Amino acid sequence: MVLAVIIGCEIGFWVLLGLGLATRYLLRMRRLSTALLLGVPLLDVILLAASVVDIRGGAEADWRHGLAAGYLAYSIVFGHRTLKWADQRFAHRFAGGPPPWKPPPGGKARARYEWMMWLRTVLACAIAAVVLYGLGWLVGDWSKASGLLEFGSILPRIVLISLLWPLSYTLFPKKEATPASAPAPAPVENSVPSDHSLR
């Protein structure tokens, strides 16, 4: 059941996001748009409730519940950024908005951006671990929740692997893009221009 709810929440996320942005920028119905976008966080509540009900109903806690915890953590930490990312592109494409924001191309600013993204990843993994522990506590017997422990063992690896990005931008920073210099003016010749150049 939980896997079906996860798939449903993922589909529901993009449906609500698409409808919310379409009603805002194409139909100019801001109230309806706000209501649709406010429905996005409710999907997290539905997913968490489904996981709890499933375990309380006697289901074996396995990787599906771990996946639900990971999805919930990602949505909490990165959901707003995803909404903002989609909103900027939709506004630019359909409402004449400014070009979407892009991360700094290089230098210290890009390294700082990558470190912030890594800290967000750490936070997401921490939230997932707390949810996993809570689900295991509901089971009451960790020997019956080996799937949760197995999924939880992935979280430290995610933190370590994602550390490669900020480290690479810090130790081997890319050069910041510099504005292209204006081409040098053509040298002025002292000779009289030909008839062809005057045409």
Contacts in CASP RR format, 6 or more apart in sequence:
PFRMAT RR
TARGET T0000
AUTHOR 0000-0000-0000
METHOD contacts of the structure
MODEL  1
MVLAVIIGCEIGFWVLLGLGLATRYLLRMRRLSTALLLGVPLLDVILLAA
SVVDIRGGAEADWRHGLAAGYLAYSIVFGHRTLKWADQRFAHRFAGGPPP
WKPPPGGKARARYEWMMWLRTVLACAIAAVVLYGLGWLVGDWSKASGLLE
FGSILPRIVLISLLWPLSYTLFPKKEATPASAPAPAPVENSVPSDHSLR
1 50 0 8 1.000
1 54 0 8 1.000
1 59 0 8 1.000
2 50 0 8 1.000
2 51 0 8 1.000
2 54 0 8 1.000
2 59 0 8 1.000
2 64 0 8 1.000
2 65 0 8 1.000
2 67 0 8 1.000
2 68 0 8 1.000
3 64 0 8 1.000
3 67 0 8 1.000
5 46 0 8 1.000
5 47 0 8 1.000
5 50 0 8 1.000
5 51 0 8 1.000
5 68 0 8 1.000
6 47 0 8 1.000
6 64 0 8 1.000
6 67 0 8 1.000
6 68 0 8 1.000
6 71 0 8 1.000
9 43 0 8 1.000
9 44 0 8 1.000
9 46 0 8 1.000
9 47 0 8 1.000
9 71 0 8 1.000
10 71 0 8 1.000
12 43 0 8 1.000
13 40 0 8 1.000
13 43 0 8 1.000
13 75 0 8 1.000
16 36 0 8 1.000
16 37 0 8 1.000
16 39 0 8 1.000
16 40 0 8 1.000
16 43 0 8 1.000
17 37 0 8 1.000
17 40 0 8 1.000
17 82 0 8 1.000
17 83 0 8 1.000
17 86 0 8 1.000
18 86 0 8 1.000
18 90 0 8 1.000
19 36 0 8 1.000
20 32 0 8 1.000
20 33 0 8 1.000
20 36 0 8 1.000
20 37 0 8 1.000
21 33 0 8 1.000
21 86 0 8 1.000
21 87 0 8 1.000
21 90 0 8 1.000
22 90 0 8 1.000
23 29 0 8 1.000
23 32 0 8 1.000
23 33 0 8 1.000
23 36 0 8 1.000
24 30 0 8 1.000
24 33 0 8 1.000
24 90 0 8 1.000
25 90 0 8 1.000
25 91 0 8 1.000
25 94 0 8 1.000
25 95 0 8 1.000
26 94 0 8 1.000
37 83 0 8 1.000
40 79 0 8 1.000
40 83 0 8 1.000
41 75 0 8 1.000
43 75 0 8 1.000
44 72 0 8 1.000
44 75 0 8 1.000
44 76 0 8 1.000
47 68 0 8 1.000
47 71 0 8 1.000
47 72 0 8 1.000
48 68 0 8 1.000
48 72 0 8 1.000
48 131 0 8 1.000
50 68 0 8 1.000
51 65 0 8 1.000
51 68 0 8 1.000
51 69 0 8 1.000
51 135 0 8 1.000
52 135 0 8 1.000
52 138 0 8 1.000
54 65 0 8 1.000
55 61 0 8 1.000
55 65 0 8 1.000
55 135 0 8 1.000
55 136 0 8 1.000
55 138 0 8 1.000
55 139 0 8 1.000
56 138 0 8 1.000
60 144 0 8 1.000
61 135 0 8 1.000
61 136 0 8 1.000
61 138 0 8 1.000
61 139 0 8 1.000
61 144 0 8 1.000
61 145 0 8 1.000
61 147 0 8 1.000
61 148 0 8 1.000
62 147 0 8 1.000
62 148 0 8 1.000
63 147 0 8 1.000
63 150 0 8 1.000
63 151 0 8 1.000
65 132 0 8 1.000
65 135 0 8 1.000
65 147 0 8 1.000
65 148 0 8 1.000
65 151 0 8 1.000
66 128 0 8 1.000
66 131 0 8 1.000
66 132 0 8 1.000
66 135 0 8 1.000
66 147 0 8 1.000
66 148 0 8 1.000
66 151 0 8 1.000
66 152 0 8 1.000
67 151 0 8 1.000
68 131 0 8 1.000
69 128 0 8 1.000
69 131 0 8 1.000
69 132 0 8 1.000
69 135 0 8 1.000
69 148 0 8 1.000
69 151 0 8 1.000
70 124 0 8 1.000
70 128 0 8 1.000
70 131 0 8 1.000
72 127 0 8 1.000
72 128 0 8 1.000
72 131 0 8 1.000
73 124 0 8 1.000
73 125 0 8 1.000
73 126 0 8 1.000
73 127 0 8 1.000
73 128 0 8 1.000
73 131 0 8 1.000
74 124 0 8 1.000
76 124 0 8 1.000
76 127 0 8 1.000
77 120 0 8 1.000
77 121 0 8 1.000
77 123 0 8 1.000
77 124 0 8 1.000
77 127 0 8 1.000
78 120 0 8 1.000
78 124 0 8 1.000
85 100 0 8 1.000
88 98 0 8 1.000
88 100 0 8 1.000
88 101 0 8 1.000
89 100 0 8 1.000
91 97 0 8 1.000
92 98 0 8 1.000
92 99 0 8 1.000
92 100 0 8 1.000
103 110 0 8 1.000
103 113 0 8 1.000
104 110 0 8 1.000
104 113 0 8 1.000
104 176 0 8 1.000
105 174 0 8 1.000
105 176 0 8 1.000
105 177 0 8 1.000
106 169 0 8 1.000
106 173 0 8 1.000
106 174 0 8 1.000
106 175 0 8 1.000
106 176 0 8 1.000
106 177 0 8 1.000
107 169 0 8 1.000
107 173 0 8 1.000
107 174 0 8 1.000
107 175 0 8 1.000
107 176 0 8 1.000
108 173 0 8 1.000
109 176 0 8 1.000
110 169 0 8 1.000
110 173 0 8 1.000
110 174 0 8 1.000
111 166 0 8 1.000
111 169 0 8 1.000
111 170 0 8 1.000
111 173 0 8 1.000
114 165 0 8 1.000
114 166 0 8 1.000
114 169 0 8 1.000
114 170 0 8 1.000
115 166 0 8 1.000
115 170 0 8 1.000
117 162 0 8 1.000
117 165 0 8 1.000
117 166 0 8 1.000
118 162 0 8 1.000
118 163 0 8 1.000
118 165 0 8 1.000
118 166 0 8 1.000
121 158 0 8 1.000
121 159 0 8 1.000
121 162 0 8 1.000
122 159 0 8 1.000
125 155 0 8 1.000
125 156 0 8 1.000
125 158 0 8 1.000
125 159 0 8 1.000
128 152 0 8 1.000
128 155 0 8 1.000
129 152 0 8 1.000
129 155 0 8 1.000
132 148 0 8 1.000
132 151 0 8 1.000
132 152 0 8 1.000
135 145 0 8 1.000
135 148 0 8 1.000
136 142 0 8 1.000
136 145 0 8 1.000
136 148 0 8 1.000
139 145 0 8 1.000
139 148 0 8 1.000
142 149 0 8 1.000
END
